[in-house]
Amino acid sequence: MKGAYYLGESVPKNEVVRDAAIELADDPLGYCRRIFIQYVLISNLYDDVVAARLASGLYDFDIHVRIETINWAASTHDQRFDHFSKLVLSGAGARKPEPWRAFDLKRGARGLEIARRIRDGEVIEKIAEDTPGEDSFTFDYLKNFEGQLSRYREKRKAHPLH
């Protein structure tokens, strides 16, 4: 946990740290998985390995991990969001055994839809009204970052690849 904390505070960018950050994505502690997503958001790290780990974040049972993943998806640039969306909709990162896989796929699609609607500029309260299967904490958290998400949206329009 201490290493995850320092990673989240310093956000160094090099191969050794990248590999350590990716390992956090599979950590049994939700805190560590959340730090992985925060690291990806702040460092702008993205490749196929990272994308697959991010996809599993939408299925995570730790609400904080799921929210951070939605936040990342809502704030990343269009090309990454499209790639990420395809991974999630294909079931990347979902559990394999039935009946849990079907549950994961619905949960992932719902998280993706929330992120897409935020990206489109919809108001968080409206998204919450239309998404009864989602925990209200998700929307309470995202509401706190509505201004930041709006700035990300404007930045994406001005610089589509950042």
C-alpha positions as CSV (number, residue, x, y, z in Angstrom):
1,M,0.0,0.0,0.0
2,K,2.9,2.3,0.8
3,G,4.3,1.8,-2.7
4,A,0.9,2.4,-4.3
5,Y,0.6,5.6,-2.3
6,Y,4.0,6.9,-3.4
7,L,3.2,6.0,-7.0
8,G,0.0,8.0,-6.8
9,E,1.8,10.9,-5.3
10,S,4.8,11.1,-7.6
11,V,3.6,9.7,-11.0
12,P,7.1,8.9,-12.3
13,K,7.3,7.8,-16.0
14,N,9.7,5.0,-16.9
15,E,9.5,1.3,-17.8
16,V,10.1,0.0,-14.3
17,V,7.4,2.1,-12.8
18,R,5.1,1.4,-15.7
19,D,5.4,-2.4,-15.0
20,A,4.9,-1.9,-11.3
21,A,1.8,0.2,-12.0
22,I,0.3,-2.4,-14.3
23,E,0.8,-5.0,-11.5
24,L,-1.4,-2.9,-9.2
25,A,-4.3,-3.5,-11.7
26,D,-4.5,-7.1,-10.5
27,D,-3.8,-6.4,-6.8
28,P,-6.3,-7.9,-4.3
29,L,-6.6,-4.5,-2.6
30,G,-9.1,-2.2,-4.3
31,Y,-7.0,0.8,-3.1
32,C,-4.0,-0.5,-5.3
33,R,-6.3,-1.1,-8.3
34,R,-7.6,2.4,-7.9
35,I,-4.1,3.9,-7.8
36,F,-3.3,2.0,-11.1
37,I,-6.2,3.9,-12.7
38,Q,-5.2,7.2,-11.2
39,Y,-1.7,6.6,-12.4
40,V,-2.9,5.9,-15.9
41,L,-5.0,9.1,-15.9
42,I,-2.3,11.3,-14.7
43,S,0.6,9.8,-16.6
44,N,-1.3,9.5,-19.9
45,L,-0.1,5.9,-20.1
46,Y,-2.0,3.8,-22.6
47,D,-1.3,0.7,-24.6
48,D,-3.0,-2.7,-25.2
49,V,-1.9,-4.1,-21.8
50,V,-3.1,-1.0,-19.9
51,A,-6.3,-0.9,-21.9
52,A,-7.2,-4.5,-20.9
53,R,-6.6,-3.7,-17.3
54,L,-8.7,-0.6,-17.5
55,A,-11.5,-2.6,-19.0
56,S,-11.6,-4.9,-16.0
57,G,-12.0,-1.7,-13.9
58,L,-15.6,-1.3,-15.2
59,Y,-16.4,-4.8,-13.8
60,D,-14.7,-4.3,-10.4
61,F,-16.8,-4.8,-7.3
62,D,-14.9,-2.0,-5.5
63,I,-17.0,1.1,-6.2
64,H,-14.0,3.3,-6.1
65,V,-12.2,1.4,-8.8
66,R,-15.2,1.4,-11.0
67,I,-15.7,5.2,-10.5
68,E,-12.1,5.9,-11.3
69,T,-12.4,3.9,-14.4
70,I,-15.6,5.8,-15.5
71,N,-13.8,9.0,-14.7
72,W,-10.8,8.0,-16.8
73,A,-13.1,6.9,-19.7
74,A,-15.0,10.2,-19.5
75,S,-11.8,12.2,-19.7
76,T,-9.6,10.4,-22.2
77,H,-9.4,11.4,-25.8
78,D,-11.7,10.0,-28.5
79,Q,-9.4,7.5,-30.1
80,R,-8.6,5.9,-26.7
81,F,-12.2,5.9,-25.7
82,D,-13.2,4.2,-28.9
83,H,-10.5,1.5,-28.4
84,F,-11.4,1.1,-24.8
85,S,-15.2,0.8,-25.6
86,K,-14.5,-2.0,-28.1
87,L,-12.5,-3.9,-25.5
88,V,-15.3,-3.5,-22.8
89,L,-18.1,-4.5,-25.2
90,S,-16.1,-7.5,-26.4
91,G,-15.9,-8.7,-22.7
92,A,-12.2,-8.0,-22.2
93,G,-11.5,-8.3,-18.4
94,A,-14.9,-9.8,-17.6
95,R,-15.1,-13.0,-15.6
96,K,-15.4,-16.1,-17.7
97,P,-17.7,-18.5,-15.8
98,E,-21.4,-18.1,-16.2
99,P,-23.6,-16.6,-14.8
100,W,-21.2,-14.0,-13.6
101,R,-20.0,-13.1,-17.1
102,A,-23.4,-11.9,-18.2
103,F,-23.6,-9.7,-15.1
104,D,-20.1,-8.3,-15.8
105,L,-21.0,-7.5,-19.4
106,K,-24.1,-5.6,-18.4
107,R,-22.1,-3.8,-15.7
108,G,-19.4,-2.9,-18.1
109,A,-21.8,-1.6,-20.8
110,R,-23.6,0.5,-18.1
111,G,-20.3,2.1,-17.0
112,L,-19.3,2.7,-20.6
113,E,-22.7,4.4,-21.3
114,I,-22.3,6.6,-18.2
115,A,-18.8,7.7,-19.5
116,R,-20.1,8.3,-23.0
117,R,-23.0,10.5,-21.8
118,I,-20.6,12.5,-19.6
119,R,-18.3,12.9,-22.7
120,D,-21.3,14.1,-24.6
121,G,-21.9,16.8,-22.0
122,E,-25.0,15.5,-20.3
123,V,-25.7,16.6,-16.8
124,I,-24.8,14.0,-14.1
125,E,-28.3,14.2,-12.5
126,K,-30.0,13.3,-15.8
127,I,-27.7,10.4,-16.3
128,A,-28.4,9.2,-12.8
129,E,-32.2,9.4,-13.4
130,D,-31.8,7.3,-16.5
131,T,-29.5,4.7,-14.9
132,P,-31.4,3.0,-12.0
133,G,-29.0,0.0,-11.8
134,E,-26.0,2.1,-10.8
135,D,-25.1,2.9,-7.2
136,S,-25.9,6.5,-6.3
137,F,-22.4,6.9,-4.9
138,T,-21.1,6.7,-8.5
139,F,-23.0,9.8,-9.5
140,D,-22.3,11.7,-6.2
141,Y,-18.6,11.2,-6.8
142,L,-18.8,12.2,-10.5
143,K,-20.8,15.2,-9.6
144,N,-17.8,16.5,-7.6
145,F,-15.7,16.3,-10.7
146,E,-18.3,17.7,-13.2
147,G,-16.3,20.9,-13.7
148,Q,-13.1,19.0,-14.3
149,L,-14.9,16.6,-16.7
150,S,-16.2,19.6,-18.5
151,R,-12.7,21.0,-18.9
152,Y,-11.5,17.6,-20.2
153,R,-14.4,17.7,-22.8
154,E,-13.2,21.2,-24.0
155,K,-9.6,20.1,-24.1
156,R,-10.6,17.0,-26.2
157,K,-12.4,19.3,-28.7
158,A,-9.4,21.6,-28.9
159,H,-6.7,18.8,-29.0
160,P,-8.3,15.5,-30.1
161,L,-5.3,13.3,-29.4
162,H,-4.6,14.5,-25.8
